[in-house]
Amino acid sequence: IDSRTVPGQFQRGSNGPSTGRVPDPRIGGEADTVNDLHRNVSSESEELILVDHDDNEIGFISKADAHDGAGVLHRAFSLFLFNDDGELLLQQRAHEKRLWGGYWSNSCCSHPRRGESLEIATSRRLLDELNFEAELEHIYYFCYQAGFGDAGSENELCHVFLGRSTDNMRPNESEIASVRYLSAARLNEELESHPDRFTPWFKQEWRELERAYREQLERYCKLT
């Protein structure tokens, strides 16, 4: 499927959400549900948050409608998680996904739902997709639009976070087809040789992290 991308507009994250981990109440109380590695954690009817280009909330929209046609600008987030060796956790999106199914992307990405803060949404989604918690550092946000043929588009104001991964993650197979770790050097080699295998937002975010946020990024990985 042909894809198109509108270059993102970047903003620093100095006024973004605070660094930290928000414990999810499902740990303990609903442990069996959290540990179900095939559970469905997404719905096309769930309501997302519409925003303007300054991230001011202006309304709500269903996930399905937000991604129809050219898409409608809504709040989102992308997480970049590194192990102790400085390797980035990549996930291959489940092949059944409406947009970019089977493509490789960053560690975790999704949307806050209506009424959710970014802190709560990122914590929930880490449990939904990878079944673990992490402390996150907010770096910046940007706007981008990318189309995926007739299937629809992403049109997002996306907040980018860095954090640490753990060895005890358990990917949810309804969301993730595969996971792997790559060094920054190896990742750049693959992005150069096979850019069509990766999601457009991930490529934009990684390039901007390397270009404008090297100091923060080098706290997590070794750059060449």
N, C-alpha and C positions, 0 to 999 in steps of 0.2 A: 504494500500500500504506500502510495506517495505521502510524504509528510512535508509540512512547511513550518517554518519557525520565524517569528518576529523577534528580533533581538530584545533582550530584557533591559529595563531601566533599573539601576541599582541605587539603593539607599543604605546608609550605615544604620546599624542596629542599636545605637546608643540609647534610644528611647523605647527599645523593644522590651519584651517580657524579661523578667529577671532569670538569672541562672538558677538551676536547681531541679530537684526531682520531686514530683508529687506522687506520693504512694497511692496505688489504686486499691479501693476498698474491696475489690473482688479477690485479692490475694487473701486466702484464708477462708473467707465466708463462702466463696463460690469457686474454690480451687479446682473442682472437677470441670467446671465450665471453662475456666481459663486455660487448663491444660489439654483441652480437646484440640488436637492438631488439625482437625478438618472442619472446625466450626465456621459458619458463615458470619462474618463480622461487618459486612457492607450491604447497603440497600440502595437501590436507585431512587427510593422515595425519601430517604433521609434529607433533612433540610440543611443546606450550607449557608454561609454568611456572605452576602453581597457587600462589596466595599468599593470606595472610590480609590483613586491612585495614591491617596495619602493614608490608606488603610482605615478610613472612617466607615463604620457600618452604615449601610443605607437600605438594608432589607434582607430578605431570605428567599431561597429558591431550592427546589428539589435538586438532588444530585444529577438526575437524568436531564432536567431542563438546563442545568448549568453547563452541560457538556454538549448540548445539541448545536448543530451548525458551527458558527464561529465561536461559540461559548459566551458566557457572561462572567465578568470579572468577579471572582470570589476569593476568600482568604484560604491559604493553604500553607503547608510547611514541608520542609525536606530536612532529614536528619543524616548526618555523616558520622558514622561510628567507627572507631579505630581500635585495634587490639594493642597489646603491650609491645608488639614489634613494629608498631606504626603502620600497619597494613589496614586499608579501608575495607570494611564489609560491604560487598555488593550483593544485591538480590536480583534474580531473574524473575520478572513479573509473571504471574500465572498466565498460561496461554489463553485462558478463557476470558481475560479482562477485555473490556470494550475498547480501551485505548492502549496501544503499545503492549499488548499481550505478548509475552515471550522475549521482550527486550530486557537488556541489563540496565540497572539503575542504581541509585544510591541506596543506603542501608534501609531507609524507611521514608515514605512520603504519603501524605493524606491531607484531610481537611478538618478543621474544627467544625463541629456541628452547631446548630442553633443553640445559643445559651452556653457554649463551652469556651473557656479561655484557652489560649495556646498551651499553657502549662498542663491543664487537664487533658487536652486533646492529644498532645505528644505522648504523655504517659499512657493514656488509653491505647493509642495505636501501637506503641512498642509491645504492649501486652497482647494486643490483637494479632499482630503479625509475627512477633519473635518470642513472645512469652518471657520477657525479662524487663527489668527497669534499668534506667541509666540517668546519670546527671548530665545535663545539657547546657551548652553555652550558646546564647543567641548571638549571631554574628551580623547579619544584615537581612534586608528583604528587597525584593525586586518584582517587577511586573513583566509577564511574558504571555505570548499567545502562540500556540502551535496546533496545527490541524493534522488529523490522521485520516486522510481520505474522506469517504462518506460516513465514517463511523462517528465523527464528531471532533471536538477540539478541547484542549486545555486553554483556559484563559484565567490566569491566576495572579494574585499578589501573594508571593511565596516567601515565607520566613525560613531562613537557613540556620541550622544549628549544628554544632560540633559536639562530640561526646565520645565516651569509651564503651566498647563492647565487652561482652563476657563470653566465657566458653560454654556456659550452660543455656544458651539460647535454643529454642525449639521452634523452628519456622512453622507457621500455619500453612498447610499445603493448599488451602483454598485461595490464598493470596500470593504465595511464593512458590515458584517452580524449583528454584535452586538458589544456593548461596555460595559465596567464595570470598577469600581475602586476596587483595592485591596491594603491592607496594605502589607508591606514587609513581615511581619510574616505570614500572610495568603497566600501570593504568594509562599513563601518557602514551606508551608505545601502542597499546590497543586502541586508544582513541584516535591515534594517527592512522593506524593501518585498517581499522574496521569501525569507523564512526557510525555506520548504519546499524550497528548492533546495540546502540545505547539510546536511552530516551533523551529528547531534546533539552528538557529542563536540567537533567543531570549534567550534560555537557556544558551548558551555560554556567551553572553554579560552580562546577569544578574550575573552570577557566577563571571565573571571577575571584574565587578563593585564592587561587595561585597568584593572580595579578594584584589584587587590592588588599588581601588579608593574609599575606604570607606569614607575618609574625604570629598571628593566632593559629594558623594552620600548622606551623612548625612546632607548636606545643604538642601536637598529636602525631605528626609523621615527619619523615625526613624528605625534604625536597631537593631536587638536583639543580 
